Amino acid sequence: MPEGTLCNKKTINTVEELKALLGDKGGKLYYQEMKSLEVDQAALWATLQKTCKSRTRTWLDICARCGNCAESCFLYLVNNRVPEQSPAYKIQSTLGEMIRRKGKVDTEFMLRAMEVAWSQCTCCNRCAMYCPHGIDTGVMMGYTRGLLYSQGFVPWELKIGAGMHRIYRAQMDVTTEDWVETCEWMAEEAQEEWPGLEIPIDKENADLMYTLNAREPKHYPNDVAEAAILFHLAGENWTVPSEGWEQTALAMFAGDWAACKMQVEHVYAAIERLKPKRVTGTECGHAHRATAIEGPYWAGRPDGKPPVPYLHYVEWLHEALTTGKIKIDETKKIKKPVTYQDSCNYIRNYGLAEKAREILSYLCEDVREMTPNKEHNYCCGGGGGFNGIGLYRPQRNRALLTKRDQILATGVDMVISPCHNCWDAIRDLEEEYQIGISWSFLKPLVIEMAIVPEHLKPKDEEEEEGGEE
């Protein structure tokens, strides 16, 4: 069967197509059809010839099979160090074989390659730090995912996620109306405690534009309010766009590069329309990678940069604390020991380790580092889309063991991480292994400890009555 009803080589471009896929609970029919999906070998080889450039081919050729990448990979470590879990083996047995066979691979091969690409690698890029030749298997595995996606071999949830981006320009079905209503609702809810607070929508020439993860307005609207409170506290002249507010890219996890381009161009269009001086995004690692690191190249920007400076939330918060825009009540600092989870995407790909630690010095009295940490830290176990793929949940749960053991070794019972995927993985880690930990983003902690200036505090009834007289 060359094409299935649900599992095929087509992208999801209509609401009807998306609903049909969503209606196949757990992807039961989708995966059944995949077992008979034929590989278009000519198209695969043509794509490889066109897109697999000299850098990737050189990496494949010069790999010395030295084993350094194996010991650097947390999935190799939690899977009994079997050779098949070595990054070198994983990429040579998938992308390497596609090239050596000139695209002449069959369905069975592609099913196995899909499993490797999405359940044996999170594209965390840690292996590249230890390769004597500088080979980045994470980059190559991301490329391999794109090849698999083009042939229809992609996990059900990520085919849905890429479709969401194509239709809604968001990883979830949050419409412009939904988003604007959420902003209005959260501003109204917060105003009783924070008089004068607003969530300005489509304000032109603001100093700062804010972008988010669609999960926040969809499932965690308090996150939207918390961001607004901190901008209010800091006295920021800020705005959110009515369109172009979503900065994540499940399409990046899926390997749907055309959808990645659409998504980031939607954000950049909002920047061009509203003309803010800078942009900052929410506490999410891959979202920042998709808009500020990879995004400029997807959008074809020759300088490799977004239209204006694009800060990760760690950068904005670091600036707010170190410049005194937000002041912390020392008596409210966290007394119990905590540890910090570095997100792969803003540590190895953006270098925010030290700024993150400076933030912690304002908030915590006893920070105990995981071993290893900073740019050497291990992936949480949920990155690269691993969190959301039901087919590979057993492998994902096993992948959490490295992070579990790192946390246990610190002796803490609280983990802080400004990243949605890390937050999810640590939440699921606790549910799976019950080690007695709590976890948090930065926003709620800062709000709890911030010194509120008198002019921002709510007035009691007597003061209001006196003012009216």
C-alpha positions as CSV (number, residue, x, y, z in Angstrom):
1,M,0.0,0.0,0.0
2,P,1.8,3.2,-1.2
3,E,-0.4,5.6,0.8
4,G,-2.7,5.1,3.8
5,T,-5.8,7.1,4.7
6,L,-4.1,8.6,7.7
7,C,-0.4,7.5,7.3
8,N,0.9,9.0,4.1
9,K,3.5,11.3,2.7
10,K,1.1,14.3,2.7
11,T,1.3,17.2,5.2
12,I,-1.7,18.1,7.3
13,N,-3.1,21.3,5.8
14,T,-6.8,21.4,6.6
15,V,-8.9,21.2,9.8
16,E,-10.7,18.2,8.3
17,E,-7.4,16.3,7.9
18,L,-6.3,17.3,11.3
19,K,-9.6,16.1,12.9
20,A,-9.4,12.8,11.1
21,L,-5.9,12.2,12.5
22,L,-6.9,13.3,16.0
23,G,-9.9,11.0,15.8
24,D,-7.6,8.0,15.5
25,K,-7.0,7.7,19.3
26,G,-3.4,6.8,20.0
27,G,-2.7,6.5,16.3
28,K,-3.9,2.9,16.1
29,L,-4.9,2.9,12.4
30,Y,-2.1,5.3,11.6
31,Y,0.6,2.9,12.8
32,Q,-1.2,-0.1,11.3
33,E,-1.1,1.7,7.9
34,M,2.5,2.6,8.4
35,K,3.5,-1.0,8.4
36,S,2.5,-1.1,4.7
37,L,3.7,2.3,3.7
38,E,6.0,2.1,0.7
39,V,9.2,4.1,0.4
40,D,9.6,6.3,-2.6
41,Q,13.2,5.3,-3.1
42,A,13.8,7.7,-6.0
43,A,12.4,10.7,-4.1
44,L,14.5,9.8,-1.0
45,W,17.7,9.5,-3.0
46,A,16.9,12.8,-4.9
47,T,16.4,14.5,-1.6
48,L,19.6,13.1,-0.2
49,Q,21.6,14.3,-3.3
50,K,20.1,17.7,-3.0
51,T,20.2,18.4,0.7
52,C,22.9,16.2,2.3
53,K,25.8,18.6,2.0
54,S,29.6,18.2,2.4
55,R,29.6,18.8,6.2
56,T,27.2,15.9,6.9
57,R,28.9,13.6,4.5
58,T,32.3,14.5,6.0
59,W,31.0,13.8,9.5
60,L,29.8,10.4,8.4
61,D,33.1,9.6,6.7
62,I,35.5,10.7,9.4
63,C,33.8,9.1,12.4
64,A,36.5,6.9,14.0
65,R,34.1,4.8,16.1
66,C,36.2,5.8,19.1
67,G,33.4,5.5,21.6
68,N,33.7,9.0,23.2
69,C,30.2,9.8,22.0
70,A,28.8,6.6,23.6
71,E,29.8,7.6,27.1
72,S,28.4,11.1,26.6
73,C,25.0,9.8,25.7
74,F,22.5,9.4,28.6
75,L,20.4,7.0,26.5
76,Y,23.5,4.7,26.0
77,L,24.1,4.8,29.8
78,V,20.5,3.9,30.9
79,N,20.3,1.1,28.3
80,N,23.1,-1.0,29.7
81,R,25.7,0.5,27.3
82,V,24.6,-1.7,24.4
83,P,26.6,-0.7,21.3
84,E,23.4,0.0,19.4
85,Q,22.8,3.0,21.7
86,S,26.0,4.6,20.7
87,P,25.4,7.9,18.8
88,A,27.8,6.8,16.1
89,Y,26.0,3.5,15.6
90,K,22.6,5.2,15.6
91,I,23.5,7.7,12.9
92,Q,25.5,5.3,10.8
93,S,22.8,2.7,10.9
94,T,20.1,5.2,9.7
95,L,21.3,8.2,7.7
96,G,24.6,6.4,6.8
97,E,22.7,3.4,5.4
98,M,20.3,5.6,3.4
99,I,23.3,7.2,1.7
100,R,25.3,4.0,1.2
101,R,22.2,2.3,-0.3
102,K,21.4,5.4,-2.4
103,G,17.9,5.6,-1.0
104,K,17.1,2.0,-1.7
105,V,15.7,1.2,1.7
106,D,12.4,-0.6,2.5
107,T,9.5,-0.1,4.9
108,E,11.1,-2.3,7.6
109,F,14.2,-0.2,7.5
110,M,12.3,3.1,7.8
111,L,10.2,1.8,10.7
112,R,13.4,0.9,12.5
113,A,15.0,4.3,11.6
114,M,11.9,6.1,13.0
115,E,12.3,4.3,16.3
116,V,16.0,5.2,16.5
117,A,15.4,8.9,15.5
118,W,12.6,9.5,18.0
119,S,13.2,7.1,20.8
120,Q,17.0,6.8,20.9
121,C,18.0,10.4,20.4
122,T,16.6,13.7,21.8
123,C,19.0,15.8,19.6
124,C,20.5,17.2,22.8
125,N,23.9,17.7,21.1
126,R,25.8,16.6,24.1
127,C,27.8,14.0,22.1
128,A,29.2,16.8,19.9
129,M,31.1,18.2,22.9
130,Y,33.1,15.0,23.4
131,C,33.8,14.1,19.8
132,P,37.4,14.7,18.9
133,H,36.3,15.5,15.3
134,G,33.5,17.8,16.3
135,I,30.8,15.5,14.8
136,D,27.3,16.6,15.9
137,T,25.1,13.5,15.8
138,G,22.2,15.6,17.1
139,V,22.3,17.8,14.1
140,M,22.5,14.8,11.8
141,M,19.6,13.1,13.6
142,G,17.5,16.1,13.2
143,Y,18.2,16.0,9.4
144,T,17.3,12.3,9.4
145,R,14.0,13.1,11.0
146,G,13.2,15.4,8.1
147,L,14.0,12.6,5.6
148,L,11.7,10.2,7.6
149,Y,8.9,12.8,7.8
150,S,9.0,13.4,4.0
151,Q,8.4,9.7,3.5
152,G,5.5,9.5,6.1
153,F,7.5,7.8,8.8
154,V,6.9,10.1,11.8
155,P,5.2,9.5,15.2
156,W,1.5,10.1,15.2
157,E,1.6,12.9,17.8
158,L,4.3,14.8,15.9
159,K,2.4,14.5,12.6
160,I,-0.5,16.2,14.5
161,G,1.8,18.8,16.0
162,A,3.2,19.8,12.6
163,G,-0.3,20.0,11.3
164,M,-1.3,22.3,14.1
165,H,1.5,24.7,13.2
166,R,0.4,24.6,9.6
167,I,-3.2,25.4,10.4
168,Y,-3.1,27.4,13.6
169,R,0.5,28.7,13.6
170,A,0.6,27.2,17.0
171,Q,1.3,23.7,18.4
172,M,-2.3,23.6,19.7
173,D,-5.6,24.7,18.3
174,V,-5.5,28.2,19.9
175,T,-7.1,30.7,17.6
176,T,-6.4,34.4,17.6
177,E,-9.8,35.0,19.3
178,D,-8.9,32.4,22.0
179,W,-5.5,34.0,22.6
180,V,-6.9,37.6,22.8
181,E,-9.7,36.5,25.2
182,T,-7.2,34.7,27.4
183,C,-5.1,37.9,27.7
184,E,-8.1,40.0,28.6
185,W,-9.3,37.4,31.1
186,M,-5.9,37.1,32.8
187,A,-5.4,40.8,33.0
188,E,-8.9,41.2,34.6
189,E,-8.2,38.4,37.0
190,A,-4.9,39.9,38.1
191,Q,-6.0,43.5,38.5
192,E,-7.6,43.1,41.9
193,E,-4.2,42.2,43.4
194,W,-2.2,44.2,40.8
195,P,-4.1,47.5,40.1
196,G,-3.2,49.0,36.8
197,L,-1.9,45.7,35.3
198,E,-2.5,45.3,31.6
199,I,-1.6,42.9,28.9
200,P,-1.2,45.3,26.0
201,I,-2.1,43.7,22.6
202,D,-0.6,44.9,19.3
203,K,1.0,48.0,20.9
204,E,3.5,49.4,18.3
205,N,7.0,50.5,19.1
206,A,7.1,48.9,22.6
207,D,10.4,48.4,24.2
208,L,9.6,44.7,24.6
209,M,7.4,42.1,22.8
210,Y,6.6,38.9,24.5
211,T,6.0,35.5,22.8
212,L,4.9,32.2,24.4
213,N,4.3,28.5,24.3
214,A,0.7,27.7,23.1
215,R,0.4,25.3,26.1
216,E,0.2,28.4,28.3
217,P,-3.0,30.0,27.0
218,K,-4.4,26.5,26.3
219,H,-3.7,24.8,29.6
220,Y,-1.8,27.1,32.0
221,P,-3.2,30.6,31.6
222,N,-1.7,31.6,34.9
223,D,1.7,31.5,33.2
224,V,0.4,34.4,31.0
225,A,-0.7,36.3,34.1
226,E,2.7,35.7,35.8
227,A,4.6,37.1,32.9
228,A,2.4,40.1,32.9
229,I,2.9,40.6,36.6
230,L,6.7,40.6,36.3
231,F,6.7,43.0,33.4
232,H,4.3,45.2,35.4
233,L,6.7,45.0,38.4
234,A,9.7,45.9,36.2
235,G,7.9,48.8,34.6
236,E,8.3,47.4,31.1
237,N,6.8,49.1,28.1
238,W,5.7,45.9,26.5
239,T,3.2,44.1,24.3
240,V,2.0,40.8,22.9
241,P,1.0,40.4,19.3
242,S,-2.5,39.2,18.5
243,E,-0.9,37.0,15.8
244,G,2.6,35.7,15.8
245,W,2.6,35.1,19.6
246,E,3.5,31.4,19.5
247,Q,7.2,30.7,19.4
248,T,7.4,26.9,19.8
249,A,7.9,24.5,16.9
250,L,6.7,20.9,17.3
251,A,7.3,20.9,13.5
252,M,11.1,21.0,14.4
253,F,10.7,17.8,16.5
254,A,8.8,16.3,13.6
255,G,11.2,17.3,10.9
256,D,8.7,19.3,8.9
257,W,11.1,22.0,7.9
258,A,8.5,23.8,5.7
259,A,6.2,24.2,8.7
260,C,9.1,25.4,10.7
261,K,9.7,28.2,8.2
262,M,6.0,29.1,8.2
263,Q,5.9,29.2,12.0
264,V,9.0,31.5,12.5
265,E,8.0,33.8,9.7
266,H,4.7,34.3,11.4
267,V,6.5,35.5,14.5
268,Y,8.9,37.6,12.5
269,A,5.9,39.2,10.7
270,A,4.6,40.3,14.1
271,I,7.9,41.8,14.9
272,E,8.0,43.7,11.6
273,R,4.4,44.8,12.1
274,L,4.7,46.1,15.7
275,K,8.3,47.2,15.6
276,P,9.4,46.4,19.2
277,K,13.0,47.2,20.2
278,R,13.5,43.7,21.6
279,V,11.6,40.4,22.0
280,T,11.7,37.9,24.8
281,G,10.1,34.5,25.0
282,T,8.7,32.4,27.7
283,E,10.5,29.7,29.8
284,C,11.0,27.2,27.0
285,G,14.3,25.9,25.6
286,H,13.2,24.6,22.2
287,A,11.0,27.7,21.6
288,H,14.0,29.9,21.8
289,R,16.0,27.6,19.6
290,A,13.2,27.7,17.0
291,T,12.8,31.5,16.9
292,A,16.2,32.9,17.8
293,I,18.8,30.3,16.9
294,E,17.5,28.1,14.0
295,G,14.7,30.3,13.0
296,P,16.6,33.0,11.2
297,Y,18.1,30.3,8.8
298,W,14.7,28.7,8.2
299,A,13.4,32.2,7.3
300,G,16.4,32.8,5.0
301,R,17.7,35.8,6.9
302,P,21.2,36.4,5.5
303,D,22.7,37.7,8.8
304,G,21.4,34.6,10.7
305,K,19.7,36.8,13.3
306,P,16.0,37.6,14.1
307,P,14.7,41.0,13.0
308,V,15.5,42.5,16.5
309,P,17.4,41.1,19.5
310,Y,15.5,38.0,20.8
311,L,16.2,37.2,24.5
312,H,15.5,34.0,26.3
313,Y,13.5,34.5,29.5
314,V,16.6,33.8,31.5
315,E,18.3,36.8,29.9
316,W,15.4,39.1,30.5
317,L,15.0,38.1,34.1
318,H,18.8,38.3,34.7
319,E,18.7,41.9,33.4
320,A,15.6,42.8,35.5
321,L,17.3,41.5,38.7
322,T,20.8,42.8,38.1
323,T,19.6,46.3,37.1
324,G,17.2,46.5,40.0
325,K,14.0,46.7,37.9
326,I,12.9,43.8,40.1
327,K,14.1,43.7,43.7
328,I,14.0,40.6,45.9
329,D,13.1,40.4,49.6
330,E,16.0,38.6,51.1
331,T,13.9,37.2,53.9
332,K,11.8,35.4,51.4
333,K,14.6,33.6,49.6
334,I,14.3,29.8,49.4
335,K,16.0,28.3,52.4
336,K,15.8,24.6,51.6
337,P,18.3,23.1,49.1
338,V,17.4,23.3,45.5
339,T,19.0,22.2,42.2
340,Y,18.8,23.6,38.7
341,Q,18.0,21.8,35.5
342,D,19.8,23.3,32.5
343,S,17.8,23.0,29.3
344,C,19.9,21.6,26.4
345,N,18.6,24.2,24.0
346,Y,19.7,27.3,25.8
347,I,22.8,25.9,27.5
348,R,24.6,24.1,24.8
349,N,23.1,26.1,22.0
350,Y,23.0,29.5,23.6
351,G,25.4,29.6,26.6
352,L,23.1,30.9,29.4
353,A,24.6,28.8,32.3
354,E,26.2,31.6,34.2
355,K,23.3,34.0,33.9
356,A,21.0,31.3,35.2
357,R,23.3,30.8,38.3
358,E,23.3,34.6,38.9
359,I,19.5,34.5,39.0
360,L,19.6,31.6,41.5
361,S,21.8,33.7,43.7
362,Y,19.0,36.1,44.1
363,L,16.3,33.5,44.8
364,C,18.0,30.6,46.7
365,E,20.3,30.3,49.7
366,D,21.4,26.7,49.1
367,V,21.9,25.6,45.4
368,R,23.3,22.2,44.9
369,E,24.6,21.5,41.4
370,M,23.8,18.2,39.6
371,T,26.9,16.3,38.4
372,P,27.6,17.1,35.6
373,N,26.0,20.5,35.1
374,K,25.9,23.6,33.0
375,E,26.8,22.8,29.3
376,H,27.8,19.3,30.4
377,N,24.4,18.5,31.9
378,Y,22.4,15.6,30.7
379,C,19.1,16.0,28.8
380,C,16.1,15.8,31.1
381,G,15.0,12.7,29.1
382,G,12.0,14.4,27.5
383,G,13.5,16.7,24.9
384,G,13.3,16.5,21.2
385,G,9.6,15.5,21.3
386,F,10.2,12.4,23.5
387,N,7.8,13.6,26.2
388,G,4.8,13.5,23.9
389,I,5.1,10.2,21.9
390,G,2.9,7.5,23.4
391,L,4.4,4.8,21.2
392,Y,7.7,5.3,22.9
393,R,6.6,6.1,26.5
394,P,8.3,3.0,28.0
395,Q,11.6,4.1,26.4
396,R,11.0,7.7,27.6
397,N,10.4,6.6,31.1
398,R,13.6,4.6,31.1
399,A,15.4,7.7,29.7
400,L,14.3,9.6,32.9
401,L,16.6,7.4,35.0
402,T,19.7,9.5,34.4
403,K,18.0,12.7,35.6
404,R,16.5,10.8,38.5
405,D,19.9,9.7,39.7
406,Q,21.4,13.1,39.2
407,I,18.7,14.7,41.3
408,L,18.9,12.1,44.0
409,A,22.6,12.6,44.3
410,T,22.1,16.2,45.2
411,G,19.9,15.4,48.2
412,V,17.4,18.2,47.3
413,D,13.6,18.0,47.0
414,M,13.1,20.9,44.6
415,V,14.2,21.4,41.0
416,I,14.0,24.7,39.2
417,S,14.0,24.8,35.4
418,P,12.9,27.5,33.0
419,C,11.9,25.1,30.2
420,H,8.5,23.5,29.5
421,N,10.0,20.1,28.3
422,C,12.2,19.8,31.4
423,W,9.3,20.8,33.6
424,D,7.2,18.0,32.0
425,A,9.9,15.4,32.2
426,I,10.6,16.2,35.9
427,R,6.9,16.1,36.7
428,D,6.6,12.7,35.0
429,L,9.8,11.5,36.6
430,E,8.2,12.1,40.0
431,E,5.0,10.4,38.9
432,E,6.9,7.4,37.6
433,Y,9.6,7.0,40.3
434,Q,8.2,8.9,43.3
435,I,11.4,10.3,44.7
436,G,9.7,13.1,46.6
437,I,10.6,16.2,44.6
438,S,8.8,19.4,43.6
439,W,9.6,21.5,40.5
440,S,9.0,25.0,39.4
441,F,9.5,27.6,36.7
442,L,11.2,30.9,37.6
443,K,8.2,33.2,37.3
444,P,6.1,32.1,40.3
445,L,9.2,32.0,42.5
446,V,10.2,35.6,41.6
447,I,6.7,36.9,42.1
448,E,6.6,35.3,45.6
449,M,9.9,37.0,46.6
450,A,9.7,40.3,44.8
451,I,9.5,43.6,46.7
452,V,6.4,45.4,45.5
453,P,6.7,49.2,45.3
454,E,4.0,51.1,47.2
455,H,2.6,52.6,44.1
456,L,1.8,49.1,42.7
457,K,0.1,47.8,45.8
458,P,-3.7,47.7,46.0
459,K,-5.2,50.5,48.1
460,D,-7.6,49.6,50.9
461,E,-11.1,50.9,50.9
462,E,-10.4,53.8,53.3
463,E,-7.5,55.1,51.1
464,E,-9.8,54.9,48.0
465,E,-12.6,56.7,49.7
466,G,-10.2,59.4,51.0
467,G,-8.8,59.8,47.5
468,E,-12.4,60.4,46.1
469,E,-13.1,63.1,48.7
